[in-house]
Amino acid sequence: MKRTILSLALLGIGPAAAAQQAVQPAATVIAIPPLTSPNGGSQGNEMLAVGWQVTQQIESDLRQTAEVMPLQPNRDDYYSYPEVTAPSFSKWRAKGAKALVTGFVQARQDGRLTVGCYVYDLDKGRELARKGFAIGPKDWRRAAHKCSGLAYTAITGAPGMFDTMIAYVAESGVGDGRTRRIAVMDSDGYNHRYVTAGDAMVLTPRIAPKATQLAYVSFAGGRPNVHLIDLGSNQDRPLLPNDVMSFAPRFSSDGTKIAFSMMTGANSDIYVASSAGGAPQRLTTAPGVDTDPSFAPDGSRIVFESDRGGSQQLYVMNADGSGQRRISFGGGWYGSPVWSPDGEWIAFTRRSQDGRRIGIVKPDGTGERLLTNGPGDEGPAWAASSREILFQRAGANGAAGLARVALDGSEPRAVTIPQGGSDPDWSGVVD
């Protein structure tokens, strides 16, 4: 039971990984002139003002990445509407750019706006991608995130992480009066809101891939139970129709299943249930604590942590529970494993004498390396791009906060949140 609570509190974690930091490749320089408009008169000026807001947001989004380096937008770099689809490639090459984002904002008769985005390869003088969005007048930020994602994917081949959501445990107060609530927000920190009241202890919020639901652990009845929240209606329900101890939930990549741990006697094992409800299927039976399951993106395998060998280590099994095998052998304790969306890596927390650090390893146990220096880093969550990890970091005063680190070896960056935060998770791209 003690080991189970340690796992629930995310205090136990994984193996030593002496590895080299990746060499950071040169970022692709991209020009983002102000979005133009085909509208004329005062309406056109209004659309140009919205276009400037969209432009600045695209620049801010892409500047957060390691692979793309946007030039600072300049309002004097105005271009006409016909130039959206026929840009002057030489002009932007002369500025040192390798790629270009153009676009427009157009008022519609129904009161909505059309935002069009185009991405060009300047060296080859050709279009890479285009997409249009019909949005409400106040939804320009969402359109900008989608334009950023279009550009990022066209340049890197990976999904953008801009039109995504982050969930975490928001912590305020001190001592016995400390309040913990589940909070969600857009990936850039906007639209922050709380989805639990703070009247019970909560742990491990796990957001569905399309950010329609959120699973978390509630201690409302005095025992840990997995709950589900519909993020549209905020309706809350238990995953299982009984009060058995359940914890450590994680959605499958299609959102139809949830893997979790359930306590039976002194044993904690991995189970899978439909996110719509129904009887759970037991996958592990080994003595000890099996917890923190995470599906491979194709749903064929599950990674989890177990102390069956005497210390917390990482194991991989088939989705039906067969073929269980250990993949961590670096020394120390490993935990909180999460499979990357592209299936290439498993992120984990490693606990050793030098503290807790975030690392990655291939699903076959090879290629292990550490991404952070600790001493209080834990609870990784992948960006949709599979190129960045969100995690919990202990502050100098002991208060927990959130940070993100790229796989390229660059320094972690703090994530701005209104108060202390722990147990983060990151959704896939929202439809």
Number of C-alpha atoms within 10 A of each C-alpha: 13 8 15 20 12 12 23 20 12 20 17 25 29 30 28 23 22 11 12 12 14 13 10 13 9 10 13 16 16 28 26 23 25 26 30 29 28 15 18 12 8 9 14 17 14 16 25 23 17 24 24 20 16 26 28 19 21 25 22 17 24 22 15 14 17 20 19 21 19 23 17 14 16 14 12 8 10 13 18 13 18 11 13 20 15 13 21 13 19 13 11 19 17 9 12 14 22 22 28 24 28 25 27 26 29 23 19 12 7 7 9 15 21 18 26 22 24 20 28 25 19 23 13 11 16 14 18 19 16 18 13 16 17 17 17 14 13 10 12 22 19 19 23 27 24 25 32 27 23 24 28 23 17 20 20 13 11 16 21 28 30 28 24 24 27 24 28 30 28 24 21 17 11 9 7 6 8 11 18 23 23 26 21 27 18 18 21 20 14 12 10 17 13 15 18 18 11 16 11 14 20 24 27 27 31 27 29 28 24 16 23 16 21 26 27 25 24 23 16 12 10 11 14 24 26 28 21 24 21 16 16 9 9 13 11 16 14 17 24 19 10 9 13 14 19 25 29 28 32 27 25 21 19 12 18 14 20 27 29 26 30 26 19 11 8 11 16 26 23 30 23 25 19 17 19 11 15 12 12 17 14 17 20 19 13 15 14 18 26 29 32 28 31 28 28 25 17 12 14 11 20 27 26 28 30 27 20 13 11 9 18 27 29 31 25 25 19 17 17 15 18 12 11 16 13 17 17 26 17 17 15 20 26 32 33 31 32 25 28 26 22 15 14 15 25 25 26 27 30 33 27 17 9 13 14 28 29 33 30 27 21 17 24 15 18 13 13 23 22 24 25 23 15 17 17 21 25 33 29 31 27 27 27 23 22 21 22 20 26 26 27 25 28 20 14 8 6 9 15 21 25 25 19 20 22 23 21 16 16 15 13 20 13 15 16 13 16 10 13 19 26 26 27 29 27 29 25 24 20 15 10
